[in-house]
C-alpha cells in the first residue's frame, strides 16, 4: 500500500530532508510537512495511497499516517502504525453517536527506541480553534483532542493528543497492536471481527459531510482569530 518506489513520494521525501544532518532532523522535517496538511474526511470506498494523499493535499488520520510512514521509510527511518481504540467522548463535537473511535499512532525509531505520536493528525490552526471551543464549552476533551494534550512532537519523546501515554490514558479502551500500514491492520482478523468492513465504510462516509463542516468552521475561527459564538455544552 505504501508504494515506496513512487517517484513523486521519493522526490518529496528527499526535498524535505536534503539539508537535515541527523535522523531526528529528517523525522521532524517530514512530521512538520504532514502535520501542515489540513485534516479532512474524504468520501472513500478504499484506503488512499500515500501518493494519492500527497496529490490531494488533505486527508484524515489514516491518510496522513500512511503518508507520514511512507516518507519516513523512504529516507530509511523505520516507522510503523499502532492502532488504539479511544472513547467516543474524545471526538464529541466532531463525531456523534460512536462509543469508541480508532486512533492511529505513528511510531518512529529514533535513538534506539520507538517514539509514538498522533499529533500529526491536526494542523496548528485546527488545534488552536479546537482548544478554544473546549474552553468555551467547559469540556476536558472533544474534537479529537484533550485540552491539556500535546500539540506538537519534538522527536525526543512521545507526544499524544490525549496528553499522556496510552497505557495510562483513561480515554483509551484498548491497544490493537502495531502494523506496517493501515491496510495490514484492516486485513487482520482483529479488525474484521470488530468492524464489518462494509458497514464501517458506509458509516464513515455518511458522517463525512458533518465532520468536514465542523473542520471548516474551526479553520475559519482559527484563521480569523475571532472567538466563536457561545455554544451550549452537551
N, C-alpha and C positions, 0 to 999 in steps of 0.2 A: 504493500500500500504506500509506503513512504517514497518509493521511486527515487532512490538516492542518486541515480545516474542522470536525472533530468538536468539538462544544460542550464536552464534559467535558474533553477534552485542552486546549482553549483556556483554560478556567477554571483548570485546574491550573497551566498554564504561567504565567498572569498572577498567580495567588496566590503562586507560588513567587518571583516576581521583582518584585512590586509595590514593595518597599522598596529594591530594588537601584539603585545610582546609575550603575554602569558596566556595559559589556558583560561584563567579566570576572566581576563580582559575579553577574550574571544566569547566566552559564555555570556558575559554581561552585554556585549555589543549585540549579540543575537537576541538575548532576552529583551533588551530595550526596543529593538525593532518589532518583535512580536507583540509586546505589550502595547505599543502605539497603534497597532491595528485595531480599529473600532470593533467592539463587540456587537454582534447582530445574530439573530436566529433565522438562518435561511430556510426556505422550504427545500426539503431534500428527501429523496427516496433511497439514497445510498450515502455512504461516507464520502466526503470530499477528499481528494488527494492534496498533499501539501502544495503542489503546483497550482491546483485549482484555487486554493485559499490565497496563495500569493497573487494570482491574477485578479481575484475578486476584491482584494484589499479590505476584507472584513470577514468575520466568522464567529462561530460560537466557541465554547470551550473545547469541544472535540476537534474542531477545525484548527484552532490556534495551537493546541498542544501537539497536533500532528506536524504542523509547520515548525514549531519550536524544536521538537525532537529531530526532525529531518535535517534542519540546518546545523544543529549541533553535531550530528553524526557525520555530516559531510566534511566538517573540519576536524574529524577524528576525536571528538569528545563524546564518550559514552553517555547515552541518555535513554530513558525508558518512561513508561507511564504507569502510575499507580491509581487504581480505582478505589474510591471510598463511597459510602452512602451517608448522606447527612440528612438531618431532619428538614422537612419541608418549611419549617419556620424560618430557616436561614434564607429562603428565597421569597418570603412573603413580600408583596408589593410588586414583584416581578413575575411570579408564578403562583397560581392559586389551585387549591384542590389536590395537592400532592403531599402525601405523608412523608415520603423520602425522595431525595433527588441525588443522582450520581454526581460526584465531584472528581475531577481529574487532577492529579498532582504530576507535574513533570519532575523527574528525579535525574539529577545531573551528577556525574562522577568527577569530583574535583578534590585534589589533595588527598587521594586515597580513601575517600568516603562519599557516600551518596547524600546529596543535599536536595531537599524537596521544596517545591513552591507551587502555589496556584495563583500567585499574584499577577501572572502574565495574562489572566483572563480579561480583566477590565482595564481600560486605559485611564489615564490620570483624570481627565475631565469627568468621566462617569464616576470614578471613585469619589471625587470631591462632592459631586452633586448627591450621590447616594448617602454619604456621611451626613450631609446637611438634612436630607429627608429623615434619616434615622433620628437625628437630634430633634427635629420638629415634631415627630410622631411619638417620641419617647420610647423608641424601640432599641433594644440592645443589638438586634441583628435583623437583616432583611435585605432585599435587593442583591442577594448573593454574598454579602459581606457582614462582618461584625464591626460594631462601632469602634472597637479597640484593636481591630485586626491590622495586619501588616499591609502597607500599600505597595512596597517595592521589595525586591530581593537584592541583597548585596553581594551574592556569590561567595560568602564566607560562612553562612549558616542558613538553615532552612527558614522559610518565611511563609506564613499562611494567612489567607483572608479571614480565617476564623480566629487568628491571634495566638493560638497555642498549638503545639504539636498534636497530631490527630489522635494519638493514643490517650491523650488527656482531655480531649475536647468533648464536652457533653453533647455537642451537636452531631457528633459522628456516631452513626449507628453500626457501621461495620467496615472492615477493610477487606476488599475483594481480591487483593494481590497485585503483583506487578506484571506488566506485559510489554512486548516490543512496541506495540502500537494499538490504536483503537480497534482495528479490525481483528486482531488476535483475541482481544477481550470479547468482542461481540460475537465471535465464533466459538467461544468457550461454553462448556456445559453450565458453568456458574451463571453466565448471563442468560442463556436460553431458559434455564429453569426459573429464573426470577422475572424475566421480562420477555413475554412473547413479542417477537420482532415486529410483526405487522401492527399490532395494537399500539406498541410503543411508538413506532414511526408515525402512525396516524395521529396519536395523541399530541406529540411534539409539534407536528405540522399544524394542527388545529390551534395550538397555543401561540404559535409564532407571531401572528399579527398583533395580538395584545402585548406580547413581550416586546416586540420591536417598537410599539408606540411608547411604552414606558422608557425604553432605552433612548429614543429620540427626545422625549421630554426631559430626561435627565441631562442629556448632552446640551440641549438648549439652555437649561438652567445653569449648568456648569460653565458654558461658554459665555453667557451674558453676565455672569457674576451677580445676578439679581436673585434675592431669596425667593423661593417658591411660595405660592399661596398656601395658607394653613390647610392641613389635611387632617381629617378625622382618623384617629387610630382605630384599627380593627383587630 
